[in-house]
């Protein structure tokens, strides 16, 4: 679908909505889309991401299942 086709479809659906709560949520969503900015990471966040990528690269990871088991063992102490 083209941008124009999508806009027209949205408009067609909007004009039939009578639910005030839904319309308010839609307008909030649209307002947020207009003002959304690209998040700028702090240096410490970039460092943490780089460290995480290295952990993955070198296999320093744990499965969710194993982590859950460790949590249960820790909680039972």
C-alpha positions as protocol buffer text, in pm:
chain_id: "A"
residue {
  index: 1
  type: UNK
  ca { x: 0 y: 0 z: 0 }
}
residue {
  index: 2
  type: UNK
  ca { x: 115 y: 352 z: -68 }
}
residue {
  index: 3
  type: UNK
  ca { x: 131 y: 620 z: 199 }
}
residue {
  index: 4
  type: UNK
  ca { x: -174 y: 787 z: 50 }
}
residue {
  index: 5
  type: UNK
  ca { x: -374 y: 462 z: 51 }
}
residue {
  index: 6
  type: UNK
  ca { x: -287 y: 401 z: 414 }
}
residue {
  index: 7
  type: UNK
  ca { x: -383 y: 756 z: 513 }
}
residue {
  index: 8
  type: UNK
  ca { x: -716 y: 721 z: 334 }
}
residue {
  index: 9
  type: UNK
  ca { x: -788 y: 390 z: 503 }
}
residue {
  index: 10
  type: UNK
  ca { x: -706 y: 539 z: 843 }
}
residue {
  index: 11
  type: UNK
  ca { x: -930 y: 838 z: 772 }
}
residue {
  index: 12
  type: UNK
  ca { x: -1217 y: 609 z: 666 }
}
residue {
  index: 13
  type: UNK
  ca { x: -1188 y: 410 z: 987 }
}
residue {
  index: 14
  type: UNK
  ca { x: -1152 y: 721 z: 1206 }
}
residue {
  index: 15
  type: UNK
  ca { x: -1464 y: 889 z: 1078 }
}
residue {
  index: 16
  type: UNK
  ca { x: -1672 y: 590 z: 1191 }
}
residue {
  index: 17
  type: UNK
  ca { x: -1533 y: 567 z: 1545 }
}
residue {
  index: 18
  type: UNK
  ca { x: -1771 y: 691 z: 1814 }
}
residue {
  index: 19
  type: UNK
  ca { x: -1575 y: 564 z: 2116 }
}
residue {
  index: 20
  type: UNK
  ca { x: -1436 y: 877 z: 2286 }
}
residue {
  index: 21
  type: UNK
  ca { x: -1179 y: 680 z: 2485 }
}
residue {
  index: 22
  type: UNK
  ca { x: -1041 y: 520 z: 2170 }
}
residue {
  index: 23
  type: UNK
  ca { x: -1027 y: 855 z: 1991 }
}
residue {
  index: 24
  type: UNK
  ca { x: -839 y: 1008 z: 2284 }
}
residue {
  index: 25
  type: UNK
  ca { x: -585 y: 725 z: 2277 }
}
residue {
  index: 26
  type: UNK
  ca { x: -541 y: 769 z: 1902 }
}
residue {
  index: 27
  type: UNK
  ca { x: -481 y: 1144 z: 1936 }
}
residue {
  index: 28
  type: UNK
  ca { x: -230 y: 1081 z: 2216 }
}
residue {
  index: 29
  type: UNK
  ca { x: -49 y: 833 z: 1994 }
}
residue {
  index: 30
  type: UNK
  ca { x: -41 y: 1081 z: 1707 }
}
residue {
  index: 31
  type: UNK
  ca { x: 85 y: 1361 z: 1932 }
}
residue {
  index: 32
  type: UNK
  ca { x: 364 y: 1138 z: 2058 }
}
residue {
  index: 33
  type: UNK
  ca { x: 459 y: 1046 z: 1702 }
}
residue {
  index: 34
  type: UNK
  ca { x: 494 y: 1415 z: 1614 }
}
residue {
  index: 35
  type: UNK
  ca { x: 724 y: 1491 z: 1905 }
}
residue {
  index: 36
  type: UNK
  ca { x: 925 y: 1171 z: 1922 }
}
residue {
  index: 37
  type: UNK
  ca { x: 1297 y: 1227 z: 1924 }
}
residue {
  index: 38
  type: UNK
  ca { x: 1584 y: 990 z: 1865 }
}
residue {
  index: 39
  type: UNK
  ca { x: 1717 y: 876 z: 2200 }
}
residue {
  index: 40
  type: UNK
  ca { x: 2077 y: 974 z: 2262 }
}
residue {
  index: 41
  type: UNK
  ca { x: 2264 y: 718 z: 2470 }
}
residue {
  index: 42
  type: UNK
  ca { x: 2493 y: 832 z: 2749 }
}
residue {
  index: 43
  type: UNK
  ca { x: 2852 y: 709 z: 2728 }
}
residue {
  index: 44
  type: UNK
  ca { x: 2803 y: 463 z: 3015 }
}
residue {
  index: 45
  type: UNK
  ca { x: 2505 y: 312 z: 2830 }
}
residue {
  index: 46
  type: UNK
  ca { x: 2713 y: 270 z: 2514 }
}
residue {
  index: 47
  type: UNK
  ca { x: 2987 y: 107 z: 2723 }
}
residue {
  index: 48
  type: UNK
  ca { x: 2735 y: -136 z: 2875 }
}
residue {
  index: 49
  type: UNK
  ca { x: 2600 y: -226 z: 2530 }
}
residue {
  index: 50
  type: UNK
  ca { x: 2952 y: -286 z: 2399 }
}
residue {
  index: 51
  type: UNK
  ca { x: 3029 y: -505 z: 2699 }
}
residue {
  index: 52
  type: UNK
  ca { x: 2707 y: -701 z: 2643 }
}
residue {
  index: 53
  type: UNK
  ca { x: 2796 y: -759 z: 2279 }
}
residue {
  index: 54
  type: UNK
  ca { x: 3139 y: -888 z: 2384 }
}
residue {
  index: 55
  type: UNK
  ca { x: 2977 y: -1122 z: 2638 }
}
residue {
  index: 56
  type: UNK
  ca { x: 2760 y: -1267 z: 2361 }
}
residue {
  index: 57
  type: UNK
  ca { x: 3054 y: -1291 z: 2122 }
}
residue {
  index: 58
  type: UNK
  ca { x: 3265 y: -1486 z: 2374 }
}
residue {
  index: 59
  type: UNK
  ca { x: 2982 y: -1705 z: 2502 }
}
residue {
  index: 60
  type: UNK
  ca { x: 2959 y: -1543 z: 2844 }
}
residue {
  index: 61
  type: UNK
  ca { x: 2583 y: -1595 z: 2856 }
}
residue {
  index: 62
  type: UNK
  ca { x: 2332 y: -1805 z: 3047 }
}
residue {
  index: 63
  type: UNK
  ca { x: 2002 y: -1945 z: 2925 }
}
residue {
  index: 64
  type: UNK
  ca { x: 1679 y: -1817 z: 3077 }
}
residue {
  index: 65
  type: UNK
  ca { x: 1607 y: -2168 z: 3203 }
}
residue {
  index: 66
  type: UNK
  ca { x: 1942 y: -2189 z: 3386 }
}
residue {
  index: 67
  type: UNK
  ca { x: 1896 y: -1839 z: 3524 }
}
residue {
  index: 68
  type: UNK
  ca { x: 1551 y: -1933 z: 3656 }
}
residue {
  index: 69
  type: UNK
  ca { x: 1702 y: -2239 z: 3828 }
}
residue {
  index: 70
  type: UNK
  ca { x: 1972 y: -2026 z: 3988 }
}
residue {
  index: 71
  type: UNK
  ca { x: 1709 y: -1779 z: 4106 }
}
residue {
  index: 72
  type: UNK
  ca { x: 1503 y: -2057 z: 4266 }
}
residue {
  index: 73
  type: UNK
  ca { x: 1812 y: -2197 z: 4440 }
}
residue {
  index: 74
  type: UNK
  ca { x: 1905 y: -1852 z: 4567 }
}
residue {
  index: 75
  type: UNK
  ca { x: 1551 y: -1781 z: 4689 }
}
residue {
  index: 76
  type: UNK
  ca { x: 1531 y: -2113 z: 4873 }
}
residue {
  index: 77
  type: UNK
  ca { x: 1839 y: -2032 z: 5085 }
}
